[in-house]
Amino acid sequence: MTSSNDASASPALPYQARGSLNGRTLLMSGGSRGIGLAIATRAARDGANIVIMAKTGEPHPKLDGTVYTAAEILEAAGGQALPLVGDVRNDGDVAAAVAAAVERFGGIDVVVNNASAIDLSRTDALDMKRYDLMQDINVRGTFLLSKLALPALRKSAQDGRGAHILTLSPPLNLDPKWAGMHLAYTMAKYGMSLTTLGLAEELKNDGVAVNSLWPCTLIDTAAIRNMPGGEQIVQAARGPEIMADAAHAVLTASNLNTGNFYTDEQVLRDAGVTDFRPYSLGAPEEKLVPDIFL
């Protein structure tokens, strides 16, 4: 299995694609590393155009990857890339990214709401700056990017190009334990999911699909590896390629399904995958750490 820092590799994985993203244009928030970069790289291998808007223009002291190194990976994989340094919290940056995507590639077919902030602190321990950060990036950023891309997405739908908004957020599981464990983060992620629920209903007659995707297990990312004990934790994770393959399957589906809260395993099972072991970093399936909210 490749590491999360080698998203350009094409490991022998069980997913057999039934469609292609060739020639379609994706606009992604974040994506300079981790799951976002893996999703973008899988699209690039089809020959997609990918616009990445992320804050990391200069190398991070602890995390590999910038928007520019990501663009190099995407172009090496076979796609066209437009790297943009921008903050999804900034209205002007988001508007500029949408305009740049339309100017460079003629439109937008897919929006991937990937950018997200996490803090699992309980209520009394959470700094309100961290609360605001999660609300601004996760909820407001997802809403804003989706909102400003709507004219281009409607045009894509009219042209039959498979217009889609895909948000990396969990099912709306109202079991009280998820709110009780990390209330602020739960509200922020569920806000992303409510955006999926609402936009799917709002856009159902426009031909724009709106769905969410969430992993069933912990996913190996540089951010987790940099946590205390992270190198050990990720041994019980799957690689980001499982989310990349699942996103590819959702975005290339022949039928217009909308308003769904997919998991990676569900999507890939529907695509014919029966053995998920190649996605793991070595731990047996029964030892993998399940993700939250499921």
LINFEN-V382725 format. One record per pair of residues at least 4 apart in sequence whose ideal C-beta (glycine too) atoms are under 6 Angstrom apart, sorted by sequence separation. I is the first residue (numbers start at 1). J is the second residue. If there is no record, write none. Layout:
# LINFEN-V382725
I|J ; I|J
This chain:
# LINFEN-V382725
2|6 ; 33|37 ; 44|48 ; 56|60 ; 65|69 ; 100|104 ; 101|105 ; 121|125 ; 126|130 ; 132|136 ; 134|138 ; 135|139 ; 136|140 ; 137|141 ; 140|144 ; 143|147 ; 149|153 ; 176|180 ; 179|183 ; 182|186 ; 186|190 ; 195|199 ; 198|202 ; 199|203 ; 215|219 ; 226|230 ; 229|233 ; 238|242 ; 248|252 ; 262|266 ; 283|287 ; 31|36 ; 43|48 ; 65|70 ; 74|79 ; 102|107 ; 121|126 ; 126|131 ; 156|161 ; 173|178 ; 203|208 ; 225|230 ; 262|267 ; 268|273 ; 283|288 ; 30|36 ; 31|37 ; 44|50 ; 75|81 ; 87|93 ; 157|163 ; 224|230 ; 225|231 ; 2|9 ; 74|81 ; 86|93 ; 101|108 ; 156|163 ; 179|186 ; 28|36 ; 178|186 ; 2|11 ; 31|40 ; 57|66 ; 225|234 ; 40|50 ; 56|66 ; 71|81 ; 153|163 ; 200|210 ; 224|234 ; 86|97 ; 119|130 ; 199|210 ; 28|40 ; 71|83 ; 54|67 ; 84|97 ; 196|210 ; 220|234 ; 52|67 ; 68|83 ; 67|83 ; 117|133 ; 196|212 ; 26|43 ; 117|134 ; 220|237 ; 250|267 ; 52|70 ; 67|85 ; 172|190 ; 219|237 ; 246|264 ; 249|267 ; 146|165 ; 170|189 ; 193|212 ; 218|237 ; 219|238 ; 220|239 ; 117|137 ; 169|189 ; 31|52 ; 172|193 ; 217|238 ; 219|240 ; 243|264 ; 246|267 ; 21|43 ; 26|48 ; 32|54 ; 82|104 ; 115|137 ; 116|138 ; 242|264 ; 246|268 ; 249|271 ; 31|54 ; 169|192 ; 22|46 ; 24|48 ; 25|49 ; 26|50 ; 27|51 ; 28|52 ; 29|53 ; 30|54 ; 32|56 ; 50|74 ; 169|193 ; 21|46 ; 22|47 ; 142|167 ; 167|192 ; 20|46 ; 115|141 ; 21|48 ; 88|115 ; 57|85 ; 215|243 ; 50|79 ; 113|142 ; 167|196 ; 4|34 ; 7|37 ; 44|74 ; 7|38 ; 47|78 ; 48|79 ; 49|80 ; 50|81 ; 51|82 ; 52|83 ; 53|84 ; 33|65 ; 45|77 ; 55|87 ; 8|41 ; 32|65 ; 37|70 ; 44|77 ; 45|78 ; 53|86 ; 213|246 ; 7|41 ; 32|66 ; 40|74 ; 44|78 ; 213|247 ; 32|67 ; 44|79 ; 111|146 ; 41|77 ; 242|279 ; 32|70 ; 111|149 ; 239|279 ; 108|149 ; 238|279 ; 238|280 ; 169|212 ; 53|97 ; 108|152 ; 170|214 ; 237|281 ; 107|152 ; 163|208 ; 164|209 ; 165|210 ; 166|211 ; 167|212 ; 168|213 ; 235|281 ; 89|136 ; 109|156 ; 209|256 ; 216|263 ; 236|283 ; 107|155 ; 210|258 ; 216|264 ; 235|283 ; 88|137 ; 107|156 ; 139|188 ; 157|206 ; 209|258 ; 211|260 ; 212|261 ; 213|262 ; 214|263 ; 215|264 ; 216|265 ; 51|101 ; 94|144 ; 98|148 ; 102|152 ; 138|188 ; 142|192 ; 157|207 ; 94|145 ; 98|149 ; 157|208 ; 236|287 ; 89|141 ; 109|161 ; 139|191 ; 143|195 ; 154|206 ; 236|288 ; 88|141 ; 95|148 ; 131|184 ; 135|188 ; 142|195 ; 236|289 ; 94|148 ; 109|163 ; 110|164 ; 111|165 ; 112|166 ; 113|167 ; 114|168 ; 134|188 ; 138|192 ; 153|208 ; 49|105 ; 126|184 ; 200|258 ; 5|64 ; 29|88 ; 200|259 ; 123|183 ; 220|281 ; 120|182 ; 8|73 ; 120|185 ; 119|185 ; 118|185 ; 8|76 ; 8|77 ; 217|288 ; 218|289 ; 217|290 ; 27|101 ; 217|291 ; 215|291 ; 36|114 ; 25|105 ; 27|108 ; 25|108 ; 31|114 ; 25|109 ; 26|110 ; 27|111 ; 28|112 ; 29|113 ; 30|114 ; 24|109 ; 29|114 ; 30|115 ; 26|112 ; 28|114 ; 29|115 ; 164|251 ; 171|261 ; 178|293 ; 29|145 ; 173|293 ; 170|293 ; 110|251 ; 64|222 ; 63|222 ; 62|226 ; 35|219 ; 34|221 ; 33|222 ; 38|240 ; 42|244 ; 38|241 ; 35|240 ; 39|244 ; 38|244 ; 42|248 ; 35|243 ; 39|247 ; 4|220 ; 4|221 ; 4|222 ; 13|241 ; 15|245 ; 19|252 ; 4|240 ; 1|239 ; 15|268 ; 15|273 ; 14|273 ; 14|275 ; 14|278 ; 13|278 ; 1|281
